[in-house]
Amino acid sequence: MPSPIRAANSPRLASAFSLVELLVVIFIIAVVVAITLPALGGARDAAKGATSRALVQDISRASDQFYLDTRRYPGYFTPKEMGLNENGGTSGRGLSGMENLMLDLAGGIVSVGSSAPDSTTYGETVPAAPFDPTSGANADRVAWVSPSLIGAPGKGNSKAYFTPDAKNFVAQFGGARGAKTVAQFGQPGAADLPGKPQIPDVIDSFGNPLLVWTLDETASGQITDVKQFAEVKSDATSARFYWNQNAAFLRATALGRLKKNQALDGDKPYSLLGGGSPDDQLRVNLTAVLGNPGFPRTLEEGKEVLPTVARGKLIFQTAGADGFYLGDTDRGGKRAAKYTSGGRFLRYGMNFYGGAGKNAEAAARLKDKDGKDTNEDIVSLFDDVVVATGGS
């Protein structure tokens, strides 16, 4: 039978996509998304990084103003006290460097001494100290803090040098270890204590607490050994800096918004400053971060490269987008993994030498494009923000 003839004015049937055409379109969309999403994520991280740097610089400026008024940099307790094993040990108090700084910059202290202040006047208070608040002479130096008054201008001991924004000032969990109740952040295994007052900490735009390293100005003499520049604890020795100042965070196994484990845990990503690492690693890596990369003691062949001075009297550090303080998977961490035993040592000498960076026999001197000796800031290879203030 002959096919019917379509009338000239009748509508043509719409043609549909073939399966191949549909798959091509889906593939193109997937490629565009794959290209666009990382770029958007990178832009977001860059914006948060800039905001975090601005926050750190605000605190740095507040610290400088505090110095102009008092002739000392903020920190209610001394670097030596903050470095005690009683504060930073595995069963320590866990007072963080930034909490200590905020006691001067943002206030909140309502009384000092062995007795808790009247709760009907100030509400519940927290005994802030890097040592046992009930022990002998130390009891007279305990600062009783009302968390609700921190950052409140004109209240407590505050002169409002720095008033934290609520989104960057977050109360961390308190906890209990045995019979000892703790209202600081960072103790491994600490359980939440709902309803108990807690000392807030300054956090960056990624949700990670800020570190602050405070120079111990009582330590003196030429630096001829890494132990003279950085130590884990201050109990029996003096150094420019003590790891225990920030042990509360560096021991943490679920830190910040991303719940990152900072501690050394097998082959899992971790912080090159993280708890559980050998003391010699912590000394070496702290020296690389806190030593001024422009002032080496010597670059003579065969001699270990050490700094003559610190970056500053106060050095602020953020964890960056990856949530780790000096993450071992950052570019800097990979550099350390390539050139050092076990990949866990970030030597100060790597600012001047390629390779192991301990001395001139280990590797070649860094050169610029013209073949002249040069140096780099190894910390710049990490996503951490590091800002210093106060000449050392």
C-alpha beads as a LAMMPS data file, in Angstrom:
LAMMPS data file: protein, C-alpha beads

392 atoms
391 bonds

1 atom types
1 bond types

-500.0 500.0 xlo xhi
-500.0 500.0 ylo yhi
-500.0 500.0 zlo zhi

Masses

1 110.0

Atoms # bond

1 1 1 0.000 0.000 0.000
2 1 1 1.440 3.369 -0.894
3 1 1 2.540 5.643 2.030
4 1 1 0.168 8.452 2.847
5 1 1 1.279 11.776 1.551
6 1 1 1.840 14.386 4.288
7 1 1 0.001 17.591 3.700
8 1 1 2.251 20.546 3.032
9 1 1 1.009 22.430 6.093
10 1 1 1.027 19.518 8.561
11 1 1 3.613 19.750 11.449
12 1 1 6.876 17.795 11.151
13 1 1 7.498 15.324 13.944
14 1 1 10.206 16.678 16.342
15 1 1 13.453 14.722 16.175
16 1 1 14.770 13.337 19.517
17 1 1 18.366 13.114 20.875
18 1 1 20.016 9.854 20.139
19 1 1 21.596 7.951 23.044
20 1 1 25.074 8.829 21.783
21 1 1 24.258 12.533 21.628
22 1 1 22.832 12.432 25.160
23 1 1 25.962 10.726 26.494
24 1 1 28.165 13.330 24.784
25 1 1 26.217 16.152 26.455
26 1 1 26.482 14.466 29.871
27 1 1 30.216 13.963 29.364
28 1 1 30.734 17.632 28.470
29 1 1 28.800 18.748 31.559
30 1 1 30.869 16.402 33.747
31 1 1 34.106 17.804 32.306
32 1 1 32.984 21.396 32.926
33 1 1 31.988 20.558 36.510
34 1 1 35.301 18.745 37.110
35 1 1 37.206 21.806 35.891
36 1 1 35.061 24.371 37.700
37 1 1 34.646 22.845 41.172
38 1 1 38.366 22.732 42.097
39 1 1 38.743 26.313 40.905
40 1 1 35.803 27.397 43.058
41 1 1 37.173 25.428 46.007
42 1 1 40.586 27.034 45.534
43 1 1 39.016 30.486 45.398
44 1 1 37.087 29.789 48.606
45 1 1 40.223 28.572 50.362
46 1 1 42.166 31.612 49.170
47 1 1 39.451 33.937 50.506
48 1 1 39.402 32.146 53.860
49 1 1 43.190 32.265 53.980
50 1 1 43.136 36.030 53.420
51 1 1 40.491 36.460 56.126
52 1 1 42.550 34.346 58.531
53 1 1 45.634 36.457 57.828
54 1 1 43.647 39.636 58.493
55 1 1 42.454 38.197 61.821
56 1 1 46.005 37.320 62.843
57 1 1 47.239 40.774 61.853
58 1 1 44.485 42.368 63.980
59 1 1 45.675 40.389 67.012
60 1 1 49.272 41.273 66.172
61 1 1 48.431 44.991 66.114
62 1 1 46.550 44.662 69.415
63 1 1 49.633 42.968 70.897
64 1 1 51.842 45.821 69.719
65 1 1 49.524 48.342 71.348
66 1 1 49.585 46.326 74.565
67 1 1 53.389 46.447 74.434
68 1 1 53.388 50.225 73.976
69 1 1 51.183 50.583 77.056
70 1 1 52.848 48.041 79.338
71 1 1 56.383 47.515 77.927
72 1 1 55.754 43.791 77.660
73 1 1 53.964 41.598 75.156
74 1 1 50.642 40.036 76.224
75 1 1 50.422 36.706 77.983
76 1 1 49.290 36.598 81.601
77 1 1 51.577 33.660 82.392
78 1 1 55.229 33.655 81.347
79 1 1 56.575 31.513 78.475
80 1 1 58.493 29.495 81.068
81 1 1 55.282 28.749 82.974
82 1 1 53.408 27.905 79.785
83 1 1 56.207 25.500 78.857
84 1 1 55.915 23.422 82.025
85 1 1 55.200 19.736 81.639
86 1 1 52.423 20.308 84.161
87 1 1 50.730 22.315 81.417
88 1 1 51.656 20.485 78.211
89 1 1 52.230 16.903 79.308
90 1 1 49.830 14.100 78.444
91 1 1 48.053 14.722 81.751
92 1 1 48.694 18.463 81.733
93 1 1 46.425 21.431 82.273
94 1 1 46.262 22.222 78.570
95 1 1 46.168 26.024 78.795
96 1 1 46.862 27.200 75.244
97 1 1 49.108 30.036 74.169
98 1 1 46.171 31.938 72.678
99 1 1 44.052 31.521 75.807
100 1 1 46.965 32.959 77.772
101 1 1 47.267 35.879 75.331
102 1 1 43.542 36.684 75.460
103 1 1 43.656 36.994 79.271
104 1 1 45.630 40.202 78.671
105 1 1 44.109 41.351 75.379
106 1 1 40.430 40.537 75.948
107 1 1 40.244 40.263 79.727
108 1 1 37.844 38.127 81.708
109 1 1 39.934 37.806 84.891
110 1 1 37.785 38.746 87.883
111 1 1 40.155 37.743 90.708
112 1 1 43.544 36.161 91.379
113 1 1 44.363 33.745 94.187
114 1 1 43.560 30.392 95.704
115 1 1 39.873 31.030 96.371
116 1 1 37.145 31.087 93.759
117 1 1 35.294 34.422 93.517
118 1 1 31.709 34.817 94.630
119 1 1 29.514 33.068 92.036
120 1 1 26.557 35.306 92.846
121 1 1 28.565 38.261 91.549
122 1 1 30.428 36.766 88.583
123 1 1 28.611 33.507 87.882
124 1 1 30.651 30.352 87.358
125 1 1 34.339 30.967 86.832
126 1 1 37.244 28.907 85.487
127 1 1 40.650 28.639 87.227
128 1 1 43.100 29.475 84.443
129 1 1 46.666 28.354 85.100
130 1 1 49.376 26.271 83.417
131 1 1 49.930 24.481 86.739
132 1 1 47.830 22.781 89.399
133 1 1 45.660 25.586 90.835
134 1 1 45.563 23.904 94.248
135 1 1 49.306 23.427 94.742
136 1 1 51.145 25.520 97.335
137 1 1 52.604 28.822 96.191
138 1 1 51.127 28.453 92.706
139 1 1 47.626 28.744 94.125
140 1 1 48.187 32.452 94.756
141 1 1 48.794 33.033 91.028
142 1 1 45.674 31.348 89.652
143 1 1 43.555 33.647 87.472
144 1 1 39.835 33.132 87.955
145 1 1 38.138 33.842 84.649
146 1 1 34.529 34.532 83.832
147 1 1 34.184 33.375 80.201
148 1 1 31.163 35.621 79.709
149 1 1 33.319 38.694 80.428
150 1 1 36.089 37.875 77.947
151 1 1 35.993 40.555 75.286
152 1 1 33.472 42.648 77.193
153 1 1 34.938 46.195 77.253
154 1 1 35.434 47.645 80.697
155 1 1 34.673 44.413 82.557
156 1 1 37.014 42.097 84.370
157 1 1 40.588 43.152 83.610
158 1 1 39.739 44.089 80.031
159 1 1 40.983 47.212 78.315
160 1 1 39.518 45.970 75.054
161 1 1 42.795 45.692 73.166
162 1 1 41.103 43.026 71.109
163 1 1 37.405 42.286 71.013
164 1 1 36.870 38.930 69.298
165 1 1 34.100 38.496 66.792
166 1 1 31.686 35.823 67.997
167 1 1 32.320 33.665 64.919
168 1 1 36.070 33.664 65.635
169 1 1 35.841 33.125 69.394
170 1 1 34.437 29.715 70.175
171 1 1 34.173 27.908 73.499
172 1 1 35.927 24.567 73.198
173 1 1 34.981 21.519 75.229
174 1 1 35.968 20.982 78.830
175 1 1 36.594 17.544 80.203
176 1 1 37.605 15.223 82.992
177 1 1 40.627 12.990 83.381
178 1 1 40.268 10.756 86.377
179 1 1 39.201 12.901 89.297
180 1 1 40.647 16.038 87.725
181 1 1 38.191 18.417 86.072
182 1 1 39.579 20.503 83.233
183 1 1 37.981 23.510 81.575
184 1 1 40.562 23.954 78.864
185 1 1 40.620 22.602 75.350
186 1 1 42.721 19.856 73.872
187 1 1 43.285 17.172 76.469
188 1 1 43.341 13.780 74.719
189 1 1 40.261 11.777 75.573
190 1 1 38.556 14.599 77.455
191 1 1 34.787 14.200 77.703
192 1 1 32.307 17.033 77.266
193 1 1 30.940 18.648 80.387
194 1 1 27.608 20.207 79.345
195 1 1 26.791 23.383 81.195
196 1 1 30.287 23.951 82.581
197 1 1 32.031 27.247 81.793
198 1 1 34.779 26.994 79.229
199 1 1 37.522 29.361 78.100
200 1 1 36.945 30.231 74.423
201 1 1 39.726 30.164 71.841
202 1 1 40.297 32.273 68.750
203 1 1 39.674 30.230 65.612
204 1 1 40.509 31.039 61.993
205 1 1 38.163 31.044 59.001
206 1 1 38.672 27.298 58.536
207 1 1 37.499 26.586 62.078
208 1 1 40.945 25.800 63.515
209 1 1 42.306 27.341 66.750
210 1 1 45.208 29.758 66.347
211 1 1 48.616 28.993 67.796
212 1 1 50.795 31.694 69.296
213 1 1 54.458 31.105 70.149
214 1 1 55.893 33.491 72.753
215 1 1 59.630 34.101 73.036
216 1 1 61.209 33.389 76.413
217 1 1 63.349 36.500 76.755
218 1 1 65.105 35.103 79.825
219 1 1 66.928 32.622 77.575
220 1 1 70.182 34.141 76.392
221 1 1 73.512 33.326 74.822
222 1 1 74.605 32.343 71.341
223 1 1 72.608 29.550 69.747
224 1 1 75.009 26.696 69.078
225 1 1 72.543 23.819 69.476
226 1 1 68.933 23.389 68.421
227 1 1 67.989 22.756 72.085
228 1 1 68.933 26.338 72.893
229 1 1 66.347 27.579 70.430
230 1 1 63.432 25.147 70.904
231 1 1 62.552 22.698 73.645
232 1 1 59.526 20.585 74.420
233 1 1 59.255 21.563 78.079
234 1 1 60.764 24.241 80.289
235 1 1 61.011 22.300 83.570
236 1 1 64.779 21.787 83.603
237 1 1 66.088 23.991 80.817
238 1 1 65.723 27.324 79.064
239 1 1 65.152 27.894 75.358
240 1 1 63.652 30.571 73.150
241 1 1 60.424 28.603 72.662
242 1 1 58.642 25.638 74.243
243 1 1 56.400 23.181 72.433
244 1 1 54.244 22.815 75.555
245 1 1 52.922 26.346 74.953
246 1 1 50.578 24.846 72.358
247 1 1 50.480 21.197 73.393
248 1 1 46.728 21.491 74.026
249 1 1 46.148 21.657 70.279
250 1 1 49.141 19.739 68.982
251 1 1 48.167 16.695 71.059
252 1 1 44.549 16.878 69.893
253 1 1 43.233 13.878 67.968
254 1 1 40.121 15.568 66.525
255 1 1 40.895 19.256 66.194
256 1 1 38.844 22.041 64.690
257 1 1 35.929 21.951 62.294
258 1 1 37.553 19.212 60.216
259 1 1 38.360 17.074 63.298
260 1 1 41.950 16.475 62.214
261 1 1 44.274 14.260 64.235
262 1 1 47.415 16.347 64.714
263 1 1 49.336 13.531 66.385
264 1 1 51.675 11.053 64.754
265 1 1 49.554 7.972 63.988
266 1 1 51.284 5.423 61.787
267 1 1 51.279 6.489 58.136
268 1 1 48.195 8.717 58.406
269 1 1 48.516 12.460 57.595
270 1 1 49.539 14.475 60.629
271 1 1 51.163 17.708 61.802
272 1 1 54.957 17.905 61.653
273 1 1 54.583 19.580 65.065
274 1 1 52.077 17.000 66.301
275 1 1 52.096 15.112 69.574
276 1 1 53.566 11.640 69.723
277 1 1 56.579 12.708 67.674
278 1 1 60.085 12.276 69.133
279 1 1 61.378 15.276 71.065
280 1 1 64.290 15.807 68.680
281 1 1 61.864 16.105 65.756
282 1 1 59.758 18.685 67.601
283 1 1 62.857 20.747 68.444
284 1 1 64.134 20.686 64.860
285 1 1 60.767 21.460 63.260
286 1 1 59.938 24.258 65.704
287 1 1 63.288 25.855 64.926
288 1 1 62.503 25.780 61.201
289 1 1 59.157 27.506 61.790
290 1 1 60.186 30.055 64.408
291 1 1 63.762 30.862 63.397
292 1 1 64.186 33.959 61.240
293 1 1 65.075 32.622 57.753
294 1 1 67.171 35.691 56.987
295 1 1 69.661 35.412 59.849
296 1 1 71.567 32.122 59.988
297 1 1 74.375 31.746 62.510
298 1 1 76.704 30.232 59.920
299 1 1 76.650 28.767 56.447
300 1 1 80.156 27.353 56.699
301 1 1 80.727 24.004 55.095
302 1 1 80.229 21.095 57.462
303 1 1 78.520 23.103 60.202
304 1 1 74.885 22.837 61.180
305 1 1 72.786 25.815 60.118
306 1 1 70.962 27.422 63.050
307 1 1 69.158 30.763 63.430
308 1 1 70.631 33.638 65.391
309 1 1 67.237 35.195 66.136
310 1 1 63.548 34.313 66.070
311 1 1 61.013 35.688 63.614
312 1 1 59.647 37.822 66.445
313 1 1 58.660 37.911 70.097
314 1 1 55.167 36.718 69.239
315 1 1 54.636 34.360 66.310
316 1 1 51.107 33.462 65.238
317 1 1 50.331 30.347 63.217
318 1 1 47.179 28.986 61.593
319 1 1 46.621 25.448 60.338
320 1 1 45.320 26.529 56.923
321 1 1 42.833 24.766 54.682
322 1 1 44.118 21.254 55.360
323 1 1 43.519 21.558 59.106
324 1 1 47.101 20.565 60.030
325 1 1 49.843 22.738 61.539
326 1 1 52.629 22.036 59.023
327 1 1 50.789 19.149 57.385
328 1 1 53.079 16.383 56.202
329 1 1 51.239 16.245 52.847
330 1 1 51.779 19.960 52.081
331 1 1 54.524 20.901 49.612
332 1 1 56.872 21.614 52.512
333 1 1 56.067 18.283 54.100
334 1 1 56.797 16.491 50.840
335 1 1 60.098 18.359 50.602
336 1 1 60.986 17.101 54.071
337 1 1 59.902 13.572 53.137
338 1 1 62.164 13.646 50.101
339 1 1 65.306 14.808 51.846
340 1 1 65.174 13.701 55.481
341 1 1 65.098 10.405 57.337
342 1 1 61.514 9.239 57.701
343 1 1 60.307 12.491 56.116
344 1 1 59.650 14.050 59.489
345 1 1 62.420 16.623 59.925
346 1 1 61.981 20.130 58.576
347 1 1 65.416 21.600 59.174
348 1 1 66.101 25.329 59.406
349 1 1 68.986 24.750 56.978
350 1 1 66.488 23.877 54.240
351 1 1 66.022 27.650 53.875
352 1 1 69.536 27.745 52.392
353 1 1 70.343 24.276 51.071
354 1 1 68.505 21.849 48.855
355 1 1 68.460 18.293 50.081
356 1 1 68.804 17.437 53.734
357 1 1 69.657 21.037 54.526
358 1 1 71.615 20.351 57.708
359 1 1 74.989 21.423 56.353
360 1 1 76.878 22.147 53.154
361 1 1 78.202 18.591 52.880
362 1 1 74.671 17.210 52.779
363 1 1 73.405 19.191 49.814
364 1 1 74.028 22.031 47.392
365 1 1 73.526 25.691 48.249
366 1 1 70.323 27.183 46.819
367 1 1 70.928 29.436 43.806
368 1 1 68.818 32.091 42.108
369 1 1 68.292 32.350 38.340
370 1 1 71.604 34.178 37.999
371 1 1 73.502 31.450 39.821
372 1 1 74.014 33.474 42.992
373 1 1 73.481 32.121 46.521
374 1 1 69.935 32.646 47.744
375 1 1 67.516 31.416 50.391
376 1 1 63.807 30.706 50.732
377 1 1 61.323 30.580 53.574
378 1 1 60.546 26.878 53.865
379 1 1 57.368 27.734 55.807
380 1 1 55.951 29.361 52.657
381 1 1 55.645 25.867 51.155
382 1 1 52.835 25.105 53.638
383 1 1 49.296 26.516 53.619
384 1 1 49.770 27.763 57.203
385 1 1 49.681 31.497 57.826
386 1 1 52.650 32.560 59.980
387 1 1 52.805 36.183 61.203
388 1 1 55.375 37.570 63.639
389 1 1 55.577 40.795 65.623
390 1 1 58.201 42.319 67.879
391 1 1 61.859 42.277 66.877
392 1 1 63.804 39.568 68.680

Bonds

1 1 1 2
2 1 2 3
3 1 3 4
4 1 4 5
5 1 5 6
6 1 6 7
7 1 7 8
8 1 8 9
9 1 9 10
10 1 10 11
11 1 11 12
12 1 12 13
13 1 13 14
14 1 14 15
15 1 15 16
16 1 16 17
17 1 17 18
18 1 18 19
19 1 19 20
20 1 20 21
21 1 21 22
22 1 22 23
23 1 23 24
24 1 24 25
25 1 25 26
26 1 26 27
27 1 27 28
28 1 28 29
29 1 29 30
30 1 30 31
31 1 31 32
32 1 32 33
33 1 33 34
34 1 34 35
35 1 35 36
36 1 36 37
37 1 37 38
38 1 38 39
39 1 39 40
40 1 40 41
41 1 41 42
42 1 42 43
43 1 43 44
44 1 44 45
45 1 45 46
46 1 46 47
47 1 47 48
48 1 48 49
49 1 49 50
50 1 50 51
51 1 51 52
52 1 52 53
53 1 53 54
54 1 54 55
55 1 55 56
56 1 56 57
57 1 57 58
58 1 58 59
59 1 59 60
60 1 60 61
61 1 61 62
62 1 62 63
63 1 63 64
64 1 64 65
65 1 65 66
66 1 66 67
67 1 67 68
68 1 68 69
69 1 69 70
70 1 70 71
71 1 71 72
72 1 72 73
73 1 73 74
74 1 74 75
75 1 75 76
76 1 76 77
77 1 77 78
78 1 78 79
79 1 79 80
80 1 80 81
81 1 81 82
82 1 82 83
83 1 83 84
84 1 84 85
85 1 85 86
86 1 86 87
87 1 87 88
88 1 88 89
89 1 89 90
90 1 90 91
91 1 91 92
92 1 92 93
93 1 93 94
94 1 94 95
95 1 95 96
96 1 96 97
97 1 97 98
98 1 98 99
99 1 99 100
100 1 100 101
101 1 101 102
102 1 102 103
103 1 103 104
104 1 104 105
105 1 105 106
106 1 106 107
107 1 107 108
108 1 108 109
109 1 109 110
110 1 110 111
111 1 111 112
112 1 112 113
113 1 113 114
114 1 114 115
115 1 115 116
116 1 116 117
117 1 117 118
118 1 118 119
119 1 119 120
120 1 120 121
121 1 121 122
122 1 122 123
123 1 123 124
124 1 124 125
125 1 125 126
126 1 126 127
127 1 127 128
128 1 128 129
129 1 129 130
130 1 130 131
131 1 131 132
132 1 132 133
133 1 133 134
134 1 134 135
135 1 135 136
136 1 136 137
137 1 137 138
138 1 138 139
139 1 139 140
140 1 140 141
141 1 141 142
142 1 142 143
143 1 143 144
144 1 144 145
145 1 145 146
146 1 146 147
147 1 147 148
148 1 148 149
149 1 149 150
150 1 150 151
151 1 151 152
152 1 152 153
153 1 153 154
154 1 154 155
155 1 155 156
156 1 156 157
157 1 157 158
158 1 158 159
159 1 159 160
160 1 160 161
161 1 161 162
162 1 162 163
163 1 163 164
164 1 164 165
165 1 165 166
166 1 166 167
167 1 167 168
168 1 168 169
169 1 169 170
170 1 170 171
171 1 171 172
172 1 172 173
173 1 173 174
174 1 174 175
175 1 175 176
176 1 176 177
177 1 177 178
178 1 178 179
179 1 179 180
180 1 180 181
181 1 181 182
182 1 182 183
183 1 183 184
184 1 184 185
185 1 185 186
186 1 186 187
187 1 187 188
188 1 188 189
189 1 189 190
190 1 190 191
191 1 191 192
192 1 192 193
193 1 193 194
194 1 194 195
195 1 195 196
196 1 196 197
197 1 197 198
198 1 198 199
199 1 199 200
200 1 200 201
201 1 201 202
202 1 202 203
203 1 203 204
204 1 204 205
205 1 205 206
206 1 206 207
207 1 207 208
208 1 208 209
209 1 209 210
210 1 210 211
211 1 211 212
212 1 212 213
213 1 213 214
214 1 214 215
215 1 215 216
216 1 216 217
217 1 217 218
218 1 218 219
219 1 219 220
220 1 220 221
221 1 221 222
222 1 222 223
223 1 223 224
224 1 224 225
225 1 225 226
226 1 226 227
227 1 227 228
228 1 228 229
229 1 229 230
230 1 230 231
231 1 231 232
232 1 232 233
233 1 233 234
234 1 234 235
235 1 235 236
236 1 236 237
237 1 237 238
238 1 238 239
239 1 239 240
240 1 240 241
241 1 241 242
242 1 242 243
243 1 243 244
244 1 244 245
245 1 245 246
246 1 246 247
247 1 247 248
248 1 248 249
249 1 249 250
250 1 250 251
251 1 251 252
252 1 252 253
253 1 253 254
254 1 254 255
255 1 255 256
256 1 256 257
257 1 257 258
258 1 258 259
259 1 259 260
260 1 260 261
261 1 261 262
262 1 262 263
263 1 263 264
264 1 264 265
265 1 265 266
266 1 266 267
267 1 267 268
268 1 268 269
269 1 269 270
270 1 270 271
271 1 271 272
272 1 272 273
273 1 273 274
274 1 274 275
275 1 275 276
276 1 276 277
277 1 277 278
278 1 278 279
279 1 279 280
280 1 280 281
281 1 281 282
282 1 282 283
283 1 283 284
284 1 284 285
285 1 285 286
286 1 286 287
287 1 287 288
288 1 288 289
289 1 289 290
290 1 290 291
291 1 291 292
292 1 292 293
293 1 293 294
294 1 294 295
295 1 295 296
296 1 296 297
297 1 297 298
298 1 298 299
299 1 299 300
300 1 300 301
301 1 301 302
302 1 302 303
303 1 303 304
304 1 304 305
305 1 305 306
306 1 306 307
307 1 307 308
308 1 308 309
309 1 309 310
310 1 310 311
311 1 311 312
312 1 312 313
313 1 313 314
314 1 314 315
315 1 315 316
316 1 316 317
317 1 317 318
318 1 318 319
319 1 319 320
320 1 320 321
321 1 321 322
322 1 322 323
323 1 323 324
324 1 324 325
325 1 325 326
326 1 326 327
327 1 327 328
328 1 328 329
329 1 329 330
330 1 330 331
331 1 331 332
332 1 332 333
333 1 333 334
334 1 334 335
335 1 335 336
336 1 336 337
337 1 337 338
338 1 338 339
339 1 339 340
340 1 340 341
341 1 341 342
342 1 342 343
343 1 343 344
344 1 344 345
345 1 345 346
346 1 346 347
347 1 347 348
348 1 348 349
349 1 349 350
350 1 350 351
351 1 351 352
352 1 352 353
353 1 353 354
354 1 354 355
355 1 355 356
356 1 356 357
357 1 357 358
358 1 358 359
359 1 359 360
360 1 360 361
361 1 361 362
362 1 362 363
363 1 363 364
364 1 364 365
365 1 365 366
366 1 366 367
367 1 367 368
368 1 368 369
369 1 369 370
370 1 370 371
371 1 371 372
372 1 372 373
373 1 373 374
374 1 374 375
375 1 375 376
376 1 376 377
377 1 377 378
378 1 378 379
379 1 379 380
380 1 380 381
381 1 381 382
382 1 382 383
383 1 383 384
384 1 384 385
385 1 385 386
386 1 386 387
387 1 387 388
388 1 388 389
389 1 389 390
390 1 390 391
391 1 391 392
